[in-house]
C-alpha cells in the first residue's frame, strides 16, 4: 500500500498517517455436584443390593421373586452410574480446556495483537490500524476523538491488499499533538472508476492484561476486552 502521509513523497508498503489457570466457578460447582451425585448413587446401589439379598433369602419358595425385574433395576443403576462417570470425565476435559485457554491467553500479554474493530488507543503518540483494501484506489481516512470530532483526515493512494498497517502519530491536520486516548478510524475507498468501495478495518494494540476469572479469559487491549478467538493476528 502506498505511503499515506500528509505530504506523501515516497512509496512504501506501509501506510503511514503521520503528519508525522484457573478454572471457572461453574466448573468447580459442576464437579462438586457430580461428586455428590456419585456418592448418593453409590449409597443407593449398596442399599439396593442389601434389600435384594434380604428379599432373596426370605422369598416364598412357592412364589419366587421376579428375577427379571431385579435384573432390569440392576441394569438401570449401572446405566446411571456410567452416566455419572461420563460427566466426571467431561468435567475433567472442561477443566483441561480452561487451563489451556488460560495459558494461551497469558502468552499474549505484552504482544501487539490485531482484532476486528475501528477504535484504537493512542498511546505514547502512536495508534495502529490495519486496512483491507479491495482494489487499487484512493483511501479516505477520517479519525475522530471520543466526542466524535474529526481530528485528522486525508486521502492516500493505496494498492489492493489485506492487513495493510495505518500508523498515526497522534498529530491533527494542523500539526497539534493530541493527547493519548481512544480514537476511531473511518475508511472508505474510491476506485479508478469513481466508485466507493468498503474498507474493512482492524485495530492493533498491546495486550496489557488478562482476566482469568472469566471463561473464556478476556484480553485487555486499549481499554477494550476480547477473547482469544477474536485475535486476528500478532504483529510482534
C-alpha positions, 0 to 999 in steps of 0.5 A: 500500500502506498505511503499515506502521509500528509505530504506523501513523497515516497512509496512504501508498503506501509501506510503511514498517517503521520503528519508525522489457570484457573478454572471457572466457578461453574466448573468447580460447582459442576464437579462438586455436584457430580461428586455428590451425585456419585456418592448418593448413587453409590449409597443407593446401589449398596442399599439396593443390593442389601434389600435384594439379598434380604428379599432373596433369602426370605422369598416364598419358595412357592412364589419366587421373586421376579428375577427379571425385574431385579435384573432390569433395576440392576441394569438401570443403576449401572446405566446411571452410574456410567452416566455419572462417570461420563460427566466426571470425565467431561468435567475433567476435559472442561477443566483441561480446556480452561487451563489451556485457554488460560495459558494461551491467553497469558502468552499474549500479554505484552504482544501487539495483537490485531482484532476486528474493530475501528477504535484504537488507543493512542498511546505514547503518540502512536495508534495502529490500524490495519486496512483491507483494501479491495482494489487499487484506489484512493483511501479516505481516512477520517479519525475522530476523538471520543466526542466524535470530532474529526481530528485528522483526515486525508486521502492516500493512494493505496494498492489492493491488499489485506492487513495493510498497517495505518500508523498515526502519530497522534498529530491533527491536520494542523500539526497539534499533538493530541493527547493519548486516548481512544480514537476511531478510524473511518475508511472508505475507498474510491476506485479508478472508476469513481466508485466507493468501495468498503474498507474493512478495518482492524485495530492493533494494540498491546495486550496489557492484561488478562482476566482469568476469572472469566471463561473464556479469559478476556484480553485487555487491549486499549481499554477494550476486552476480547477473547482469544478467538477474536485475535486476528493476528500478532504483529510482534 
